[in-house]
């Protein structure tokens, strides 16, 4: 019950973000979506830790993800900016929600597919749902940061409907893409990078506390910058696995 209760809390956070958006409290709406993202990262790990994984839990988690990360972010962005584009402003919201549904359906289908190479379990196919929601909310992060700094011109630029539409559509394409993206589930850090990583995380937490909107906007850029590195890592691991397989096949033929 504990993992499912956490999933339910995340679902409630996503629903609350939509209510806060209707009330014009966009900063609080973003916080609610971020809370849902944190809970989504914890409930699955908690279920595996407690050995409480179930088919029901997986389906419930996907339904919650669709609302929290496929419906709430474009809904909030529509209220914040895209409503000024009329029907054209609504279209990117539909595309994003549909792509999120397709991404989650593909993920669920992959759970029942055959075994994959060992290295492939460290990668998602396409950007995962919580990360997609955070990327889609980048204009809102930027606009809230500009508002806190009193930069009216930057706030107006971030709130421009064309920018929000472009970010939504671009993120939607990343969701349904076949790009290999690090999952960080079994991520191992080399010993020489442990200390710099800890210092970097500590510095980011300090920035998050001092200026959360700037930290979230920066996190979007950092995540996008990691995608090429993830693709390179996947290709390297695939080449190593293929080379090892070819070497094993050659040895078998020679011994035969």
N, C-alpha and C positions, 0 to 999 in steps of 0.2 A: 504493500500500500504506500510506503514512503515515497518511492520514485514517482508513482502516479499522482500523489498529492503535490509533489513539487511541480510536475507538469501542469496540474490544474492551477497552481499559483502563477505559473508563467502565463497560462492562458488568461487568467484574470488580469494580469499586468498588461497584456496586449489589448484587452477590451478597455481597460482603464485609460490607456493612451489615446484611444479613439474618443472617449468622452472628454478628456482633457483638451484634445484638439478642437472639439466642437465648442468648448468654452474659451478658446483662444489662448490657452496656457500651453504654448508650444514647447517651452523648455521642460516643463513637467511631463509632457507627452513623450519627449525624447528619453527622459530618465526612465519612464515606465517601460519603453521598448528595450532600453539597455538592461533593465532588471530582468526582463523576459529572456534576453540573450544569455545573461549570466546563469539563470536557472536552467536554460536549455543545455548549457555546457556542463551542468552538474548532475542533472537527473539521470542521464545515461550512464555516466561514470559511477554514480551511486548505485544504480541498478546492477551493474556488473560487479561492483564491490560486494554488494549484499547477495549476489547470485539470485537476483529477483527479476531477471529479464523475462519478458513474455511477449507474445504476439500482440496482445491487447495494448500493452504499454508502448510498443513500437508504433501501432496505428494511432493511438491517442497522441503520442508525441508529434507525429506528422501533421495531424489535424491542428494541433496547437501551433506548430511552426507555421502552417499556412496562414493562420489568422494573425499571429504576432509579427511575422516577417514578410508575408505576402500581401496582406490586406492593410494592416495598421500603418506601415510607413508611407505607401502611396496615398492613403486616406488623409494622413496628417499633412503631407506635402500638397495635396489638392486644396485643403483648407487654407494652407499657409500661402500658396503661390499659384498653383495651376488653375484654380477656379477662374482666374482672370482670363484664361485662354478659352473659356467656354467648352464646347464639345471637343475641340482640339486639345485642350488641357486635360480632358478626362481620358483620352485615348491612351497616353502613356501609362496611366494607372492600370487600365485594363490589361495592357501588354505585360506589364510587370507582374501582376497577379497571376496571369495565365502561365507565364514562364516559371514563376515560383511553384505553381502546382505541377507543372511538367517536371521540374527538377526534383521535387519531393517524390513524385510517382516513379521516376527513374531510379531514385535511391532505394525506394522500397522494393522495386522489382529486382535490383541487384542483390538484395539480401537472399533471394531464393535462387540466384544463378549459381553456376558451378564454381569450383574453387579458382581463385586467381593466383598469380605469382606472389610470392611472399612480399616482395618489395611494393607491390601495388596496394597493399593494405595500409600503407602510410600516406596514401593520397586519396583525395576526393576527386570525382569527375565533375568539373565545373565548380564554381564558387559555392560554398555551403550557404544555407539559408540565413543564419544570423549575420554572417559577414556580408551577404548581399544586402540585408536590411541596413547595415551600418554604412555601406558604400552609397546606397540610395539616399540616405539622409545627409550626405555631405553638404549640399547647399544649405540645409537648415542649420548644421553645425556652424558653417561659415557665417550665416546671417545672424545667429545668436551671438557669436563672437564679435562681429562688427557692431551689433547693438550694444554690447557691454563696453566696447571701446568708444562708442559715440561716432563711429565712422558711417555716416548715413549713406554715402555713395557706395560703399562696399556692401552694406545691407541691401540697398536697392538692387545692386548687381546680382547678389546671391538669390534674391527673391524674384528675379526675372524668370518668367514662365519657361522660356526657351532653354535656359540653363537647367532648370529642374527636369524638364522633359528629356533633355539629352542625357542627363545623369541616370534617370530612370531607365531609359531605353538601353543605354550602354551596360548598365548593371544587369538588366534582363537578359542580354545576350551572353554575359559572363555566366549567368546561372544555368543556361541550357547548353553552354559550350561543352566540349569534351576535353578541355584543358586539365592537366593533372595539377591539383592544388594540394599543398601540404595539409595533412589532417592534424598533425601534432599529437596524435594518439600514442604513438610509440616513438616519439621524437627523442633522439639521443644526442646530447650536446658533448662534443669533444672536451676533454679535461681542460685544455688551454683556453677554452671559450666560456667556461662556467663563470668565472669571476667577472669578466666584462658583461656577460649577459645579466648577472644579478645586479650589477651596478646600473646597467641600462634600464632594467625593470624598475629599480628603485627610483631612478631619475624620472621615469615616465609617471610613476605613481605620484611623485611630488608635483609634477606639472598638472596631472589630472586633478589633484586637490586644489591647486592654486588657480588653474584656468581650465576647467573641464571641456569647454567648447573647443578651445584651441587644441587640446590634447586629442579629442575625438576626431577633429578635422585632420590632424597630423597622422593619426592612426589609419585613416583611409588612404592617405598617400603611401604610408609604409606598407600597407597590405598590398596595394597595387604594385609597388616596387618588388614585392616578394614573389609575384606570379612568374616573371621570367626566370628567377632563381629556382623556383619550384619545377618549372618545365625542364630546365637544364639538369636538375638533380634526378628527375624521373627518367630522362633519356640516358643519363649516365648509368643509373642502376639497371635499366633495361638492357643496355649494351653489355654490362658486366654479367648479367644473368644469361644472356644469349651466348656470350663467349664461354662461360662455364658449361652451359649445356652442350655447345658444340665440342668442347674439349672432352666432356664425358662421353658423348656419342662416338668420338674418334677413338677413345680408349677402349670402348666396348667392341668396336669393329676390329681393332688391332688384336685384342685378346681372343676374339672369336676366330 
